Amino acid sequence: MLRRPSETQVTLTYDWSAVPPRIRQYIQFPPFGPEHLINSLHHLAELTTPTPQASTP
């Protein structure tokens, strides 16, 4: 993968190994769909995108 100097590769992982079996039997894992991953990456992009500074008088 070729990246430009202004780009960053992001890896988002979830570790469910600490969730006890008694909880796993009531909650389907992962407890959210793939769209959550996409939303997380969009939110990260928003947080890391520079915004113009408001001018001060």
Biopython code that builds the backbone (N, CA, C, O; Angstrom):
import numpy as np
from Bio.PDB.StructureBuilder import StructureBuilder

atoms = [
    (1, "MET", "N", (0.838, -1.176, 0.000)),
    (1, "MET", "CA", (0.000, 0.000, 0.000)),
    (1, "MET", "C", (0.880, 1.235, 0.000)),
    (1, "MET", "O", (1.715, 1.407, 0.888)),
    (2, "LEU", "N", (0.700, 2.084, -0.979)),
    (2, "LEU", "CA", (1.466, 3.317, -1.088)),
    (2, "LEU", "C", (0.668, 4.447, -0.468)),
    (2, "LEU", "O", (-0.475, 4.694, -0.851)),
    (3, "ARG", "N", (1.272, 5.132, 0.488)),
    (3, "ARG", "CA", (0.604, 6.248, 1.162)),
    (3, "ARG", "C", (1.313, 7.544, 0.894)),
    (3, "ARG", "O", (2.536, 7.586, 0.761)),
    (4, "ARG", "N", (0.545, 8.593, 0.816)),
    (4, "ARG", "CA", (1.119, 9.941, 0.715)),
    (4, "ARG", "C", (1.581, 10.361, 2.104)),
    (4, "ARG", "O", (1.084, 9.841, 3.103)),
    (5, "PRO", "N", (2.531, 11.301, 2.179)),
    (5, "PRO", "CA", (3.018, 11.747, 3.498)),
    (5, "PRO", "C", (1.909, 12.314, 4.395)),
    (5, "PRO", "O", (2.046, 12.307, 5.618)),
    (6, "SER", "N", (0.821, 12.800, 3.806)),
    (6, "SER", "CA", (-0.252, 13.398, 4.608)),
    (6, "SER", "C", (-1.297, 12.372, 5.041)),
    (6, "SER", "O", (-2.287, 12.744, 5.669)),
    (7, "GLU", "N", (-1.105, 11.103, 4.725)),
    (7, "GLU", "CA", (-2.087, 10.079, 5.058)),
    (7, "GLU", "C", (-1.612, 9.207, 6.220)),
    (7, "GLU", "O", (-0.416, 9.045, 6.462)),
    (8, "THR", "N", (-2.577, 8.666, 6.914)),
    (8, "THR", "CA", (-2.297, 7.769, 8.027)),
    (8, "THR", "C", (-3.138, 6.520, 7.871)),
    (8, "THR", "O", (-4.324, 6.608, 7.555)),
    (9, "GLN", "N", (-2.553, 5.374, 8.083)),
    (9, "GLN", "CA", (-3.301, 4.128, 8.053)),
    (9, "GLN", "C", (-3.874, 3.878, 9.441)),
    (9, "GLN", "O", (-3.152, 3.954, 10.436)),
    (10, "VAL", "N", (-5.161, 3.582, 9.511)),
    (10, "VAL", "CA", (-5.840, 3.368, 10.774)),
    (10, "VAL", "C", (-6.356, 1.943, 10.831)),
    (10, "VAL", "O", (-6.943, 1.445, 9.871)),
    (11, "THR", "N", (-6.133, 1.291, 11.965)),
    (11, "THR", "CA", (-6.683, -0.041, 12.201)),
    (11, "THR", "C", (-7.552, 0.046, 13.438)),
    (11, "THR", "O", (-7.101, 0.469, 14.502)),
    (12, "LEU", "N", (-8.803, -0.359, 13.287)),
    (12, "LEU", "CA", (-9.735, -0.344, 14.404)),
    (12, "LEU", "C", (-10.080, -1.794, 14.737)),
    (12, "LEU", "O", (-10.574, -2.535, 13.888)),
    (13, "THR", "N", (-9.814, -2.186, 15.974)),
    (13, "THR", "CA", (-10.110, -3.554, 16.390)),
    (13, "THR", "C", (-10.906, -3.537, 17.684)),
    (13, "THR", "O", (-10.847, -2.582, 18.459)),
    (14, "TYR", "N", (-11.634, -4.591, 17.895)),
    (14, "TYR", "CA", (-12.388, -4.771, 19.123)),
    (14, "TYR", "C", (-11.996, -6.122, 19.701)),
    (14, "TYR", "O", (-11.950, -7.122, 18.986)),
    (15, "ASP", "N", (-11.720, -6.147, 20.974)),
    (15, "ASP", "CA", (-11.338, -7.390, 21.644)),
    (15, "ASP", "C", (-12.459, -7.793, 22.591)),
    (15, "ASP", "O", (-12.668, -7.162, 23.627)),
    (16, "TRP", "N", (-13.177, -8.849, 22.227)),
    (16, "TRP", "CA", (-14.309, -9.316, 23.032)),
    (16, "TRP", "C", (-13.908, -10.470, 23.957)),
    (16, "TRP", "O", (-14.772, -11.081, 24.586)),
    (17, "SER", "N", (-12.632, -10.768, 24.043)),
    (17, "SER", "CA", (-12.209, -11.943, 24.806)),
    (17, "SER", "C", (-12.512, -11.835, 26.303)),
    (17, "SER", "O", (-12.607, -12.858, 26.981)),
    (18, "ALA", "N", (-12.664, -10.628, 26.826)),
    (18, "ALA", "CA", (-12.932, -10.467, 28.260)),
    (18, "ALA", "C", (-14.421, -10.527, 28.600)),
    (18, "ALA", "O", (-14.789, -10.460, 29.773)),
    (19, "VAL", "N", (-15.276, -10.651, 27.592)),
    (19, "VAL", "CA", (-16.723, -10.726, 27.849)),
    (19, "VAL", "C", (-17.055, -12.135, 28.322)),
    (19, "VAL", "O", (-16.820, -13.106, 27.603)),
    (20, "PRO", "N", (-17.594, -12.246, 29.517)),
    (20, "PRO", "CA", (-17.876, -13.584, 30.060)),
    (20, "PRO", "C", (-18.990, -14.304, 29.290)),
    (20, "PRO", "O", (-19.879, -13.660, 28.733)),
    (21, "PRO", "N", (-18.940, -15.624, 29.263)),
    (21, "PRO", "CA", (-19.951, -16.412, 28.550)),
    (21, "PRO", "C", (-21.385, -16.105, 28.989)),
    (21, "PRO", "O", (-22.299, -16.143, 28.165)),
    (22, "ARG", "N", (-21.596, -15.799, 30.279)),
    (22, "ARG", "CA", (-22.950, -15.531, 30.755)),
    (22, "ARG", "C", (-23.542, -14.304, 30.078)),
    (22, "ARG", "O", (-24.761, -14.212, 29.933)),
    (23, "ILE", "N", (-22.709, -13.366, 29.663)),
    (23, "ILE", "CA", (-23.196, -12.186, 28.939)),
    (23, "ILE", "C", (-23.329, -12.509, 27.453)),
    (23, "ILE", "O", (-24.270, -12.061, 26.797)),
    (24, "ARG", "N", (-22.406, -13.269, 26.937)),
    (24, "ARG", "CA", (-22.451, -13.632, 25.511)),
    (24, "ARG", "C", (-23.719, -14.395, 25.142)),
    (24, "ARG", "O", (-24.179, -14.318, 24.003)),
    (25, "GLN", "N", (-24.282, -15.127, 26.092)),
    (25, "GLN", "CA", (-25.487, -15.891, 25.760)),
    (25, "GLN", "C", (-26.701, -14.983, 25.576)),
    (25, "GLN", "O", (-27.688, -15.396, 24.967)),
    (26, "TYR", "N", (-26.647, -13.755, 26.092)),
    (26, "TYR", "CA", (-27.773, -12.822, 25.967)),
    (26, "TYR", "C", (-27.563, -11.756, 24.902)),
    (26, "TYR", "O", (-28.527, -11.172, 24.405)),
    (27, "ILE", "N", (-26.322, -11.505, 24.554)),
    (27, "ILE", "CA", (-26.009, -10.454, 23.582)),
    (27, "ILE", "C", (-25.283, -11.080, 22.404)),
    (27, "ILE", "O", (-24.304, -11.806, 22.578)),
    (28, "GLN", "N", (-25.765, -10.795, 21.214)),
    (28, "GLN", "CA", (-25.095, -11.285, 20.010)),
    (28, "GLN", "C", (-23.813, -10.479, 19.803)),
    (28, "GLN", "O", (-23.832, -9.252, 19.894)),
    (29, "PHE", "N", (-22.716, -11.154, 19.529)),
    (29, "PHE", "CA", (-21.442, -10.467, 19.335)),
    (29, "PHE", "C", (-21.001, -10.561, 17.896)),
    (29, "PHE", "O", (-21.126, -11.615, 17.272)),
    (30, "PRO", "N", (-20.487, -9.472, 17.364)),
    (30, "PRO", "CA", (-20.388, -8.158, 17.995)),
    (30, "PRO", "C", (-21.773, -7.541, 18.139)),
    (30, "PRO", "O", (-22.674, -7.837, 17.354)),
    (31, "PRO", "N", (-21.945, -6.678, 19.148)),
    (31, "PRO", "CA", (-23.271, -6.128, 19.436)),
    (31, "PRO", "C", (-23.701, -5.010, 18.490)),
    (31, "PRO", "O", (-24.726, -4.370, 18.727)),
    (32, "PHE", "N", (-22.958, -4.766, 17.449)),
    (32, "PHE", "CA", (-23.316, -3.750, 16.462)),
    (32, "PHE", "C", (-22.864, -4.214, 15.097)),
    (32, "PHE", "O", (-21.999, -5.082, 14.975)),
    (33, "GLY", "N", (-23.454, -3.632, 14.076)),
    (33, "GLY", "CA", (-23.161, -4.051, 12.711)),
    (33, "GLY", "C", (-21.972, -3.334, 12.092)),
    (33, "GLY", "O", (-21.367, -2.467, 12.723)),
    (34, "PRO", "N", (-21.636, -3.694, 10.855)),
    (34, "PRO", "CA", (-20.498, -3.095, 10.151)),
    (34, "PRO", "C", (-20.617, -1.585, 9.985)),
    (34, "PRO", "O", (-19.605, -0.890, 9.885)),
    (35, "GLU", "N", (-21.847, -1.071, 9.955)),
    (35, "GLU", "CA", (-22.012, 0.379, 9.799)),
    (35, "GLU", "C", (-21.394, 1.138, 10.977)),
    (35, "GLU", "O", (-21.003, 2.296, 10.828)),
    (36, "HIS", "N", (-21.306, 0.501, 12.135)),
    (36, "HIS", "CA", (-20.679, 1.149, 13.289)),
    (36, "HIS", "C", (-19.197, 1.398, 13.019)),
    (36, "HIS", "O", (-18.664, 2.446, 13.381)),
    (37, "LEU", "N", (-18.546, 0.452, 12.394)),
    (37, "LEU", "CA", (-17.135, 0.617, 12.041)),
    (37, "LEU", "C", (-16.973, 1.795, 11.087)),
    (37, "LEU", "O", (-16.080, 2.624, 11.264)),
    (38, "ILE", "N", (-17.820, 1.868, 10.093)),
    (38, "ILE", "CA", (-17.760, 2.974, 9.128)),
    (38, "ILE", "C", (-17.990, 4.303, 9.841)),
    (38, "ILE", "O", (-17.270, 5.270, 9.591)),
    (39, "ASN", "N", (-18.990, 4.361, 10.730)),
    (39, "ASN", "CA", (-19.251, 5.593, 11.483)),
    (39, "ASN", "C", (-18.061, 5.970, 12.358)),
    (39, "ASN", "O", (-17.730, 7.149, 12.481)),
    (40, "SER", "N", (-17.418, 4.978, 12.966)),
    (40, "SER", "CA", (-16.246, 5.248, 13.805)),
    (40, "SER", "C", (-15.114, 5.868, 12.991)),
    (40, "SER", "O", (-14.460, 6.808, 13.442)),
    (41, "LEU", "N", (-14.889, 5.340, 11.798)),
    (41, "LEU", "CA", (-13.824, 5.873, 10.949)),
    (41, "LEU", "C", (-14.156, 7.278, 10.445)),
    (41, "LEU", "O", (-13.266, 8.122, 10.339)),
    (42, "HIS", "N", (-15.423, 7.536, 10.134)),
    (42, "HIS", "CA", (-15.836, 8.883, 9.726)),
    (42, "HIS", "C", (-15.633, 9.868, 10.877)),
    (42, "HIS", "O", (-15.159, 10.985, 10.670)),
    (43, "HIS", "N", (-15.991, 9.450, 12.076)),
    (43, "HIS", "CA", (-15.823, 10.316, 13.238)),
    (43, "HIS", "C", (-14.339, 10.604, 13.487)),
    (43, "HIS", "O", (-13.975, 11.740, 13.790)),
    (44, "LEU", "N", (-13.501, 9.609, 13.363)),
    (44, "LEU", "CA", (-12.066, 9.804, 13.524)),
    (44, "LEU", "C", (-11.548, 10.792, 12.486)),
    (44, "LEU", "O", (-10.739, 11.663, 12.807)),
    (45, "ALA", "N", (-12.005, 10.663, 11.251)),
    (45, "ALA", "CA", (-11.583, 11.590, 10.192)),
    (45, "ALA", "C", (-11.999, 13.017, 10.527)),
    (45, "ALA", "O", (-11.226, 13.952, 10.315)),
    (46, "GLU", "N", (-13.204, 13.193, 11.044)),
    (46, "GLU", "CA", (-13.668, 14.529, 11.429)),
    (46, "GLU", "C", (-12.795, 15.112, 12.541)),
    (46, "GLU", "O", (-12.465, 16.298, 12.522)),
    (47, "LEU", "N", (-12.430, 14.284, 13.492)),
    (47, "LEU", "CA", (-11.614, 14.752, 14.605)),
    (47, "LEU", "C", (-10.208, 15.139, 14.195)),
    (47, "LEU", "O", (-9.580, 15.988, 14.828)),
    (48, "THR", "N", (-9.714, 14.517, 13.139)),
    (48, "THR", "CA", (-8.321, 14.754, 12.742)),
    (48, "THR", "C", (-8.175, 15.714, 11.568)),
    (48, "THR", "O", (-7.054, 16.028, 11.165)),
    (49, "THR", "N", (-9.291, 16.187, 11.013)),
    (49, "THR", "CA", (-9.229, 17.120, 9.910)),
    (49, "THR", "C", (-9.073, 18.529, 10.453)),
    (49, "THR", "O", (-9.878, 18.982, 11.267)),
    (50, "PRO", "N", (-8.034, 19.223, 9.999)),
    (50, "PRO", "CA", (-7.842, 20.605, 10.476)),
    (50, "PRO", "C", (-9.032, 21.482, 10.098)),
    (50, "PRO", "O", (-9.602, 21.350, 9.015)),
    (51, "THR", "N", (-9.390, 22.370, 11.005)),
    (51, "THR", "CA", (-10.454, 23.328, 10.719)),
    (51, "THR", "C", (-9.871, 24.714, 10.712)),
    (51, "THR", "O", (-8.925, 24.993, 11.449)),
    (52, "PRO", "N", (-10.421, 25.601, 9.885)),
    (52, "PRO", "CA", (-9.897, 26.976, 9.853)),
    (52, "PRO", "C", (-10.109, 27.649, 11.201)),
    (52, "PRO", "O", (-11.152, 27.484, 11.833)),
    (53, "GLN", "N", (-9.129, 28.393, 11.624)),
    (53, "GLN", "CA", (-9.233, 29.134, 12.880)),
    (53, "GLN", "C", (-10.128, 30.346, 12.669)),
    (53, "GLN", "O", (-10.064, 31.010, 11.634)),
    (54, "ALA", "N", (-10.950, 30.620, 13.651)),
    (54, "ALA", "CA", (-11.787, 31.814, 13.585)),
    (54, "ALA", "C", (-10.889, 33.030, 13.738)),
    (54, "ALA", "O", (-9.991, 33.051, 14.580)),
    (55, "SER", "N", (-11.137, 34.029, 12.928)),
    (55, "SER", "CA", (-10.298, 35.228, 13.019)),
    (55, "SER", "C", (-10.723, 36.040, 14.226)),
    (55, "SER", "O", (-11.908, 36.136, 14.545)),
    (56, "THR", "N", (-9.746, 36.618, 14.887)),
    (56, "THR", "CA", (-10.030, 37.457, 16.060)),
    (56, "THR", "C", (-9.903, 38.914, 15.656)),
    (56, "THR", "O", (-8.983, 39.271, 14.920)),
    (57, "PRO", "N", (-10.804, 39.755, 16.121)),
    (57, "PRO", "CA", (-10.740, 41.183, 15.750)),
    (57, "PRO", "C", (-9.574, 41.893, 16.367)),
    (57, "PRO", "O", (-9.394, 43.091, 16.146)),
]
sb = StructureBuilder()
sb.init_structure("model")
sb.init_model(0)
sb.init_chain("A")
sb.init_seg("    ")
for serial, (resi, resn, name, xyz) in enumerate(atoms, 1):
    if name == "N":
        sb.init_residue(resn, " ", resi, " ")
    sb.init_atom(name, np.array(xyz, "f"), 0.0, 1.0, " ", f" {name:<3s}", serial, name[0])
structure = sb.get_structure()
